[in-house]
Amino acid sequence: MLIDSAAPSNRVSAFGLAWPSALRIRGSVIRLSFPPVVVMTGYGVGIAFLIRKYEHLAVNISIMTPVAVVLSLLMVFRTNSAYDRYWEGRKIWQDLKVSARNLLRNLWCGVPDKTDEDRAMRRQAFKDIVALVISIKHYLRDEDGLDYADYDGLLSPEFRMRVLARGNGTSTYGAICENGRGGHNSPEQGASGSHASLRIQQQQQQQRAEGWERPGQAPLPTLILYEIQKYLEYTHTHGVITAQLYVNVLQQVNVLSGLLGACERILSTPIPLAYHIHLHHSLYLYLLLLPWALGSMGLAKTIILQAVISFMMIGIDAISREIQNPFGYDQNDLPLDDLCEALLVDLNHALACHAHTDAKPGDDTLSCNAASCSAAAGK
């Protein structure tokens, strides 16, 4: 389970020894900044040799001070903007985790198991809540399809069939092969899948006949939100839950939808292009002018200072580019997989333990330890 820490370790272990983080390569921006730093340093070497031969070409270093001040302001604004996106993404995902956990707990405590059908629908609703968070993770990473291992056992076969059918037979949201299996983690289609496929084809024919069908596919998180709210409407209509609980859980579903929109806002709002271009123009113009001002200090000092200053300035820009999209797989991105794993632990508890009835022998959980699941269900 993920335990947040605001104080990262400042030491890294290697070869059985503890080294300061200043010697750490993995997770740094050295790989991103190294090529332009080498180019700027090589350029500085050439200018240093030129000024060594023609000293009158050297520029007074004092004129670089106001340029450095302006450039520093630009880079501070750029770094703050990128970190704001990173920090907002972290807050959104914490709220997403808490909201999903609250919705899961409220349904677990407030929805009774009057019939076996109600029991099965409630258990699927539990899985849909966690599948929603996982689908948001994949959606933000531009990963379409249902054939991901973390969807295993969460999405129902009928839902998979509907998603595939809405994709007009393409594999955009996961493919169900002709042999009756879909991807590496989807359940077998079986006889019920055949009936569902026929029913979906009839619905598509009716839509085309009415002339209102539009091309395209809604994002998977949106489709799962529809499934969750459909279940809530069913429980409210059939009197399974009270009106007050219905209002509360419906508000929580709307909060989840709003958090999805907040994540979309981060991805769809890039740094303004004009500012991005002007910053890079200013940065590299400064580094191109710098060796002309450092040339009067001597060859060795010019080369060393050009390399160090280039590494610092280009590294700051690389950090901004690294953290402005916090939803990927990089070392500096948010631990979305760990956050989803924490929700899977909560789901396993909800599936193994029951608030209104005792667990039945055939009930499924996501835990690999059957003994621990049986013990939890017996409590």
C-alpha positions as CSV (number, residue, x, y, z in Angstrom):
1,M,0.0,0.0,0.0
2,L,1.2,3.5,-0.9
3,I,2.2,5.7,2.0
4,D,2.9,9.2,0.9
5,S,6.1,10.9,2.0
6,A,6.9,14.6,1.5
7,A,10.6,14.1,2.4
8,P,12.3,11.9,-0.3
9,S,15.5,10.2,0.6
10,N,18.7,12.2,-0.1
11,R,20.8,9.1,-0.5
12,V,20.9,6.3,-2.9
13,S,22.3,2.8,-2.4
14,A,24.7,1.2,-4.9
15,F,27.2,-1.6,-4.5
16,G,26.2,-2.0,-0.9
17,L,27.1,1.6,-0.1
18,A,25.0,4.7,0.6
19,W,25.8,7.5,-1.8
20,P,24.5,11.1,-1.8
21,S,21.7,11.8,-4.2
22,A,23.9,14.3,-6.0
23,L,25.7,11.2,-7.5
24,R,22.4,9.7,-8.7
25,I,21.8,9.4,-12.5
26,R,18.5,7.6,-12.6
27,G,15.6,10.0,-12.2
28,S,17.7,13.0,-13.1
29,V,17.5,15.1,-16.3
30,I,21.1,14.4,-17.3
31,R,20.0,12.3,-20.2
32,L,17.7,15.0,-21.5
33,S,20.1,17.9,-21.1
34,F,23.4,16.2,-22.0
35,P,23.2,16.6,-25.8
36,P,22.5,20.4,-25.9
37,V,25.1,20.9,-23.1
38,V,27.7,19.1,-25.1
39,V,26.8,21.3,-28.1
40,M,27.0,24.5,-26.2
41,T,30.2,23.5,-24.5
42,G,31.8,22.6,-27.8
43,Y,30.6,26.0,-29.2
44,G,32.2,27.7,-26.1
45,V,35.5,25.9,-26.8
46,G,35.6,27.2,-30.3
47,I,34.8,30.8,-29.2
48,A,37.5,30.5,-26.4
49,F,40.2,29.6,-28.9
50,L,39.0,32.4,-31.2
51,I,39.1,35.1,-28.5
52,R,42.5,33.7,-27.4
53,K,43.8,34.7,-30.8
54,Y,41.7,37.8,-31.3
55,E,41.3,39.4,-27.8
56,H,39.5,42.5,-29.1
57,L,36.5,40.3,-29.9
58,A,35.8,39.7,-26.2
59,V,32.6,41.3,-24.8
60,N,32.5,43.0,-21.4
61,I,31.0,40.5,-19.0
62,S,29.0,43.2,-17.1
63,I,26.5,43.5,-20.0
64,M,25.5,39.8,-19.4
65,T,24.1,40.6,-15.9
66,P,20.7,42.2,-17.0
67,V,20.3,39.5,-19.6
68,A,20.8,36.8,-17.0
69,V,18.2,38.5,-14.7
70,V,15.6,38.6,-17.5
71,L,16.3,35.0,-18.4
72,S,16.0,33.9,-14.8
73,L,12.6,35.5,-14.4
74,L,11.4,33.6,-17.6
75,M,12.7,30.3,-16.3
76,V,11.3,30.7,-12.8
77,F,7.9,31.3,-14.3
78,R,8.3,28.3,-16.6
79,T,9.3,26.0,-13.7
80,N,6.5,27.2,-11.4
81,S,4.0,26.6,-14.2
82,A,5.2,23.1,-14.7
83,Y,5.3,22.3,-11.0
84,D,1.8,23.7,-10.6
85,R,0.6,21.2,-13.1
86,Y,2.4,18.4,-11.2
87,W,1.1,19.4,-7.8
88,E,-2.5,19.9,-9.1
89,G,-2.3,16.4,-10.7
90,R,-1.2,14.9,-7.3
91,K,-4.1,16.6,-5.5
92,I,-6.6,15.5,-8.1
93,W,-5.4,11.9,-7.8
94,Q,-5.6,11.9,-4.0
95,D,-9.1,13.3,-4.2
96,L,-9.9,10.6,-6.9
97,K,-8.6,7.9,-4.6
98,V,-10.5,9.2,-1.6
99,S,-13.8,9.7,-3.5
100,A,-13.7,6.2,-5.0
101,R,-13.0,4.8,-1.6
102,N,-15.9,6.7,-0.1
103,L,-18.3,5.6,-2.8
104,L,-17.1,2.0,-2.4
105,R,-17.7,2.1,1.4
106,N,-21.1,3.8,1.1
107,L,-22.4,1.1,-1.3
108,W,-20.8,-1.6,0.8
109,C,-22.6,-0.4,3.9
110,G,-25.8,1.0,2.5
111,V,-26.9,-1.4,-0.2
112,P,-28.5,-4.6,1.2
113,D,-28.5,-8.0,-0.6
114,K,-32.2,-8.7,-0.9
115,T,-31.8,-11.2,-3.8
116,D,-28.9,-13.0,-5.5
117,E,-29.3,-10.6,-8.5
118,D,-28.9,-7.6,-6.2
119,R,-25.9,-9.2,-4.7
120,A,-24.3,-9.8,-8.1
121,M,-25.0,-6.3,-9.3
122,R,-23.6,-4.8,-6.1
123,R,-20.4,-6.7,-6.4
124,Q,-20.1,-5.6,-10.1
125,A,-20.6,-2.0,-9.0
126,F,-17.7,-2.4,-6.6
127,K,-15.5,-3.5,-9.4
128,D,-16.7,-0.8,-11.7
129,I,-15.7,1.9,-9.2
130,V,-12.1,0.6,-9.1
131,A,-12.1,0.0,-12.9
132,L,-13.1,3.6,-13.3
133,V,-9.9,4.8,-11.6
134,I,-7.8,2.4,-13.5
135,S,-9.3,3.4,-16.8
136,I,-8.6,7.1,-16.0
137,K,-5.0,6.1,-15.5
138,H,-4.8,4.5,-18.9
139,Y,-6.9,7.3,-20.5
140,L,-4.4,9.9,-19.3
141,R,-1.5,7.8,-20.7
142,D,-3.3,7.6,-24.1
143,E,-3.7,3.8,-23.7
144,D,-6.8,2.6,-25.4
145,G,-8.3,-0.9,-25.2
146,L,-9.4,-3.3,-22.5
147,D,-6.6,-5.8,-22.8
148,Y,-4.6,-4.6,-19.9
149,A,-3.7,-6.8,-16.9
150,D,-5.2,-4.5,-14.3
151,Y,-8.6,-4.8,-15.9
152,D,-8.6,-8.5,-15.1
153,G,-11.7,-9.6,-13.3
154,L,-13.1,-6.1,-13.1
155,L,-15.1,-5.4,-16.2
156,S,-18.1,-7.7,-17.1
157,P,-18.1,-9.6,-20.4
158,E,-21.3,-7.8,-21.5
159,F,-19.7,-4.5,-21.0
160,R,-16.7,-5.5,-23.0
161,M,-19.0,-6.6,-25.8
162,R,-20.8,-3.3,-25.8
163,V,-17.5,-1.3,-25.8
164,L,-16.2,-3.4,-28.8
165,A,-19.5,-3.0,-30.7
166,R,-19.5,0.8,-30.2
167,G,-16.0,0.8,-31.7
168,N,-17.4,-0.6,-35.0
169,G,-15.5,-3.7,-34.7
170,T,-12.1,-2.1,-34.3
171,S,-9.6,-2.9,-31.5
172,T,-9.6,0.6,-30.1
173,Y,-11.0,-0.5,-26.8
174,G,-9.9,-4.0,-26.7
175,A,-10.5,-6.9,-29.2
176,I,-12.4,-10.0,-28.6
177,C,-11.0,-12.6,-30.9
178,E,-12.9,-15.1,-33.0
179,N,-12.1,-17.9,-30.7
180,G,-14.1,-16.3,-27.9
181,R,-11.3,-14.8,-25.9
182,G,-10.5,-11.1,-25.6
183,G,-6.9,-10.0,-25.0
184,H,-4.7,-11.6,-22.3
185,N,-7.0,-10.8,-19.4
186,S,-10.6,-10.9,-20.5
187,P,-13.0,-13.7,-19.6
188,E,-14.3,-16.3,-22.0
189,Q,-17.3,-15.1,-24.0
190,G,-19.4,-18.3,-23.7
191,A,-23.1,-18.6,-24.6
192,S,-24.1,-15.4,-22.7
193,G,-21.6,-13.4,-24.8
194,S,-23.3,-14.7,-28.0
195,H,-26.7,-13.5,-26.9
196,A,-25.2,-10.2,-25.9
197,S,-23.5,-9.8,-29.3
198,L,-26.8,-10.5,-31.1
199,R,-28.6,-8.0,-28.9
200,I,-26.0,-5.3,-29.5
201,Q,-26.2,-5.8,-33.3
202,Q,-30.0,-5.3,-33.2
203,Q,-29.5,-2.1,-31.2
204,Q,-27.0,-0.8,-33.8
205,Q,-29.3,-1.6,-36.7
206,Q,-32.1,0.4,-34.9
207,Q,-29.7,3.3,-34.3
208,R,-28.7,3.4,-38.0
209,A,-32.3,3.2,-39.0
210,E,-33.3,6.2,-36.8
211,G,-30.4,8.2,-38.3
212,W,-29.0,9.6,-35.0
213,E,-25.9,7.5,-34.6
214,R,-22.6,9.4,-34.7
215,P,-19.1,8.1,-35.3
216,G,-16.5,8.0,-32.6
217,Q,-16.2,6.3,-29.2
218,A,-16.6,8.0,-25.8
219,P,-13.6,7.5,-23.5
220,L,-13.7,4.4,-21.4
221,P,-13.9,6.3,-18.1
222,T,-17.1,8.0,-19.3
223,L,-18.6,4.6,-20.3
224,I,-17.8,3.2,-16.8
225,L,-19.4,6.3,-15.2
226,Y,-22.6,5.5,-17.1
227,E,-22.5,2.0,-15.8
228,I,-22.1,3.1,-12.2
229,Q,-24.9,5.6,-12.4
230,K,-27.1,3.1,-14.2
231,Y,-26.7,0.8,-11.2
232,L,-27.5,3.7,-8.8
233,E,-30.7,4.5,-10.7
234,Y,-31.7,0.8,-10.5
235,T,-31.2,0.6,-6.8
236,H,-33.2,3.9,-6.3
237,T,-36.0,2.9,-8.6
238,H,-36.5,-0.5,-6.9
239,G,-36.2,0.8,-3.4
240,V,-33.0,-0.9,-2.6
241,I,-31.4,2.2,-1.1
242,T,-32.9,5.2,0.7
243,A,-33.4,8.6,-1.1
244,Q,-30.8,10.2,1.2
245,L,-28.1,7.6,0.3
246,Y,-29.0,7.9,-3.3
247,V,-28.4,11.6,-3.3
248,N,-25.1,11.1,-1.4
249,V,-23.7,8.5,-3.7
250,L,-24.9,10.3,-6.8
251,Q,-23.0,13.4,-5.6
252,Q,-19.9,11.2,-5.2
253,V,-20.2,10.0,-8.8
254,N,-20.4,13.6,-10.0
255,V,-17.3,14.3,-8.0
256,L,-15.5,11.5,-9.8
257,S,-16.6,12.9,-13.1
258,G,-15.3,16.3,-12.1
259,L,-11.9,14.9,-11.2
260,L,-11.7,13.2,-14.5
261,G,-12.4,16.6,-16.2
262,A,-9.7,18.2,-14.0
263,C,-7.1,15.7,-15.3
264,E,-8.2,16.4,-18.8
265,R,-7.7,20.1,-18.2
266,I,-4.1,19.5,-17.2
267,L,-3.4,17.5,-20.4
268,S,-5.3,19.7,-22.8
269,T,-3.8,23.0,-21.5
270,P,-0.2,23.2,-22.7
271,I,2.2,26.0,-22.0
272,P,1.5,28.8,-24.5
273,L,3.5,28.2,-27.7
274,A,4.7,31.8,-27.9
275,Y,6.1,31.7,-24.4
276,H,7.7,28.3,-25.0
277,I,9.4,29.6,-28.2
278,H,10.5,32.9,-26.6
279,L,12.0,31.1,-23.6
280,H,14.1,28.9,-25.8
281,H,15.1,31.7,-28.0
282,S,16.3,33.7,-24.9
283,L,18.0,30.7,-23.3
284,Y,20.1,29.7,-26.3
285,L,20.9,33.3,-27.3
286,Y,22.2,33.8,-23.7
287,L,24.3,30.6,-24.0
288,L,25.6,31.7,-27.4
289,L,26.7,35.1,-26.1
290,L,28.1,33.8,-22.9
291,P,31.5,32.5,-24.1
292,W,32.2,35.9,-25.8
293,A,32.0,37.5,-22.3
294,L,33.9,34.7,-20.6
295,G,36.7,34.6,-23.2
296,S,38.8,37.3,-21.5
297,M,39.0,35.1,-18.4
298,G,41.2,32.5,-20.1
299,L,40.7,29.3,-22.1
300,A,40.3,26.8,-19.2
301,K,37.9,29.0,-17.2
302,T,35.8,29.8,-20.2
303,I,35.3,26.1,-21.0
304,I,34.5,25.1,-17.4
305,L,32.1,28.0,-16.8
306,Q,30.4,27.5,-20.2
307,A,29.8,23.8,-19.4
308,V,28.5,24.4,-15.9
309,I,26.2,27.3,-16.7
310,S,24.8,25.4,-19.8
311,F,24.2,22.4,-17.6
312,M,22.3,24.4,-15.0
313,M,20.2,26.5,-17.4
314,I,19.3,23.7,-19.8
315,G,18.7,21.3,-16.8
316,I,16.1,23.7,-15.4
317,D,14.3,23.8,-18.7
318,A,14.5,20.0,-18.9
319,I,13.0,19.6,-15.4
320,S,10.1,21.8,-16.5
321,R,9.4,19.6,-19.5
322,E,9.8,16.5,-17.4
323,I,7.1,17.3,-14.8
324,Q,4.6,19.3,-16.8
325,N,2.8,16.0,-17.7
326,P,2.7,14.0,-14.4
327,F,0.7,11.0,-15.6
328,G,3.3,9.0,-17.5
329,Y,5.8,6.3,-16.7
330,D,8.9,8.4,-16.0
331,Q,10.7,8.4,-12.6
332,N,9.4,11.9,-11.9
333,D,5.8,11.2,-12.7
334,L,3.1,10.4,-10.2
335,P,2.9,6.8,-8.9
336,L,-0.5,6.1,-10.5
337,D,0.0,2.4,-10.4
338,D,0.6,2.4,-6.7
339,L,-2.5,4.5,-6.1
340,C,-4.6,2.1,-8.1
341,E,-3.1,-0.8,-6.3
342,A,-4.3,0.7,-3.0
343,L,-7.8,0.8,-4.3
344,L,-7.6,-2.9,-5.3
345,V,-6.8,-3.7,-1.7
346,D,-10.0,-1.9,-0.6
347,L,-11.9,-3.7,-3.3
348,N,-10.6,-7.0,-2.1
349,H,-11.9,-6.3,1.4
350,A,-15.3,-5.2,0.0
351,L,-15.6,-8.4,-2.0
352,A,-14.4,-10.7,0.8
353,C,-16.4,-9.1,3.7
354,H,-20.1,-8.4,3.7
355,A,-22.1,-5.9,5.8
356,H,-25.5,-7.5,5.5
357,T,-25.0,-11.2,4.7
358,D,-22.3,-13.8,5.3
359,A,-19.9,-14.6,2.4
360,K,-20.9,-17.4,0.1
361,P,-18.3,-20.1,-0.7
362,G,-18.2,-19.2,-4.4
363,D,-17.7,-15.5,-4.1
364,D,-14.6,-14.1,-5.9
365,T,-12.0,-11.8,-4.6
366,L,-8.9,-10.3,-6.2
367,S,-6.6,-11.8,-3.6
368,C,-4.3,-14.7,-4.5
369,N,-4.4,-16.0,-0.9
370,A,-7.6,-18.0,-0.6
371,A,-7.1,-18.7,3.1
372,S,-6.8,-15.1,4.0
373,C,-9.9,-14.3,2.0
374,S,-11.9,-16.9,3.8
375,A,-10.7,-15.7,7.1
376,A,-11.7,-12.1,6.2
377,A,-15.1,-13.2,5.0
378,G,-15.7,-15.1,8.2
379,K,-15.2,-12.0,10.4
